[in-house]
Amino acid sequence: MALLAASFPFLPATKFCYFPDLMLSAETKRRLDACRDILVGKLPLPTDQIELITLALIYKFMDDLDEESVRLGGKRSFFVGPLEKYRWRALLPQTVSADERMNLFAEGIEAIGKSEHLPALFRDIFRNSFLKFRDGRILTLFLNEVNAFEYSHSEELGNAFEYLLKTMGIQAENGQFRTPRHIINFMVECLDPQPNDRILDPACGTGGFLVSAYKHILAQHTSPGSKILGDKLTHDQRQKVYSNLTGYDVTDLMVKLAKVNLFLHGFPDPAIHIYDTLTNDARWNEKANLILANPPFMTPKGGVSPHARFGVTSRRTEVFVFRLHSRTSNYRWARWSDRTGGHPFCRARRLHQASTHARR
């Protein structure tokens, strides 16, 4: 685990509370675009492309960690026992035929999701995953492109993943919308999350609100001129921030992508759960000081069938997510009022305006 932590150095500090621009190298961007270009003939849906690129990047990353551990005199911890034959480096030699490579990779991503010796985070990322096409030549081109990625700094990998998520477009399936980054950052800046806040996104998608809130907290607790973001936070405070950020989503793919997103931003075990906020009341009694979300603006035919704890009557999804917002503690409403100079309930109106803008 020490090696895992060492592989993710703190992000460099900036004077901004959030980071509107992706500092992505031209080569990394080119490789990501090349990966999608290779896959588009076999996987036309952007979500399928992103899922496979994500799996391949994490697959390679795990093998890279094993190699680094051996280089430092340690042992492999990921690709051992039954998984050893699926090591990333075992896929690439020219002596391996394209069909054999395809079979090894397909078996490998399924085996990783079932391997009990792996950390739960990695098992969750690969859970129920499978290769959705069978073409050894295309897969070989794709794996060779992924093999050129380097993980010398977590920020580059995190930014690469955020760039990849942007390619999904504004609207995905099930009424999911990718909220533009400037709106996410605006909402986070206005609500000013603090290290002790319990923060929830009940429709988290890929985790954009949670990542922005985390970056905001770190930037607000950075010494002037420091190169370590969040250097004013103690170890215990930083761990508390990790445990205080929670996300729910109804889609297994979104849960996986959100976990990867938070992991690449330093979270050792992201608290992202597959959960239907509207129809399941199992987590209703879990409390949060601050709820950040862009509600799923999609009402299925026949409307929504929410659980009885909401206490409101509607058939539209966004109404119930706003109801969740109203359950946040009073002090946060007051904080919003103080910062805006308006009535505390302008928070709900401006939140609606921001979400509406995100849909356009």
Buried (B, 14 or more C-beta within 10 A) or exposed (E): EEEBEEBBEBBEBEEEBBBEEBEBEEEBBEBBBBBBEBBEEBBEBBBBBBBBBBBBBBBBBBBBBBBBBEEEEEEBBBBBEEBEEBBBEBBBEEEBEBBEBBBBBBBBBBBBBEBEEBBEBBBBBBBEBEBEBEBBEBBBBBBEBBBEBEBEBBBBBBBBBBBBBBBBEEEBEBBBBBBBBEBBBBBBBBBBBBBEBBBBBBBBBBBBBBBBBBBBBBBBBBEEEBEBBBEEBEEEBBEBBBEBBBBBBBBBBBBBBBBBBBBBBBBBBBBBBBBBBBEEBEBEEEEBBBBBBBBBBBBEEEEBEBBEEBEEEBEBBBBBBBBBBEEBBEEBBEBBBEEEEEEBEBBBEBBBEBBEEBEE
